[in-house]
Amino acid sequence: METAFTLVMGLLFGLVLGSFVTMLSYRIPRKLSIVKPPSQCPSCKHRLMRRDLIPIFSWLTQRGICRYCNARIGRRYLVIEILVTLTVTLTFLIIGLSFALLPALLAIVALASFVVIWVEDER
């Protein structure tokens, strides 16, 4: 039972942190605020609604297309969210719910954001 709870918590935190990493990796190189404005389509600038912001599932249900302007949404968002979700879930299962978890999660977010920004900068 405890393992199932840890797994579910890892998945939920992973989804949220994966979405956060995609936001950071998009906004930081462009010197945009990570607080405001709310998430929007990079093409049409339409503010995204809650249903557009569900990590992994929104991309899949919308088939990688903006519901407002039909612009393609890069696969990078899906890949980053999946990889971070898997990494965070594995971290939850290995470390468990302990004080060591928070620094590990912070390190995952920082490292994943750095790698994504670095890889995209190299293109």
C-alpha positions in Angstrom: 0.0 0.0 0.0 2.8 2.4 0.9 4.6 1.7 -2.4 1.3 2.4 -4.4 0.9 5.7 -2.6 4.6 6.6 -3.3 4.1 5.7 -6.9 1.0 7.8 -7.3 2.7 10.8 -5.6 5.7 10.4 -7.8 3.6 10.4 -10.9 1.6 13.4 -9.8 4.7 15.4 -8.8 6.5 14.3 -11.9 3.7 15.5 -14.2 3.7 18.9 -12.5 7.4 19.3 -12.4 7.7 18.1 -16.0 5.3 20.9 -17.1 7.3 23.3 -15.0 10.5 22.3 -16.7 9.0 22.9 -20.2 7.9 26.4 -19.0 11.3 27.2 -17.6 13.2 25.9 -20.7 11.0 28.1 -22.9 11.0 31.3 -20.9 14.4 31.5 -19.4 16.4 31.7 -22.7 13.9 34.3 -24.0 14.4 36.3 -20.7 10.6 36.1 -20.0 9.1 36.1 -16.6 8.4 32.7 -15.1 5.4 34.2 -13.2 3.5 36.3 -15.7 1.8 36.2 -18.1 -0.1 33.0 -17.7 0.7 30.2 -20.2 -0.2 31.0 -23.8 0.3 29.6 -27.3 3.6 30.8 -28.7 2.0 31.3 -32.1 -1.4 33.0 -31.5 -0.7 34.2 -27.9 -4.1 32.9 -26.8 -4.2 32.3 -23.1 -4.3 28.6 -22.4 -7.2 27.2 -20.4 -6.8 24.6 -17.6 -7.8 21.8 -20.0 -4.9 22.9 -22.3 -2.4 22.6 -19.4 -2.7 19.0 -18.3 0.8 17.6 -18.7 1.1 14.9 -21.3 -2.6 14.3 -21.7 -3.4 17.7 -23.2 -0.7 17.2 -25.9 -2.0 13.8 -26.7 -5.7 14.7 -26.8 -5.0 17.8 -28.9 -2.6 15.7 -31.1 0.1 18.3 -30.7 -1.9 21.1 -32.2 -3.1 24.4 -30.6 -6.9 24.3 -30.3 -7.1 28.0 -31.0 -4.9 28.5 -34.1 -4.0 25.0 -35.2 -0.3 25.7 -34.9 1.9 22.6 -34.2 3.0 22.2 -30.6 6.5 20.7 -30.6 7.1 17.2 -29.4 9.7 18.6 -27.1 7.0 19.4 -24.6 5.7 15.8 -24.6 9.2 14.3 -24.4 10.3 16.6 -21.6 7.2 15.9 -19.5 7.5 12.2 -20.0 11.2 12.0 -19.1 10.8 14.3 -16.0 7.7 12.3 -14.9 9.6 9.0 -15.1 12.7 10.5 -13.4 10.7 12.0 -10.5 8.6 8.8 -10.1 11.8 6.7 -9.9 13.3 9.2 -7.4 10.1 8.9 -5.2 10.4 5.1 -5.3 14.1 5.0 -4.5 14.3 7.8 -1.9 10.8 7.5 -0.5 9.0 10.3 1.4 11.9 11.6 3.3 13.8 14.9 3.8 16.2 13.9 1.0 13.4 14.0 -1.5 13.2 17.8 -1.8 16.8 18.4 -2.7 16.6 15.6 -5.2 13.5 17.1 -6.9 15.1 20.5 -7.0 18.2 19.0 -8.6 16.1 17.2 -11.2 14.2 20.4 -12.2 17.5 22.4 -12.3 19.4 19.7 -14.3 16.5 19.0 -16.7 16.0 22.7 -17.4 19.7 23.2 -17.9 20.0 20.3 -20.3 17.0 21.3 -22.4 18.2 24.9 -22.6 21.7 23.8 -23.5 20.6 21.3 -26.2 18.2 23.8 -27.8 20.9 26.5 -27.7 23.3 24.1 -29.6 20.8 23.8 -32.5 
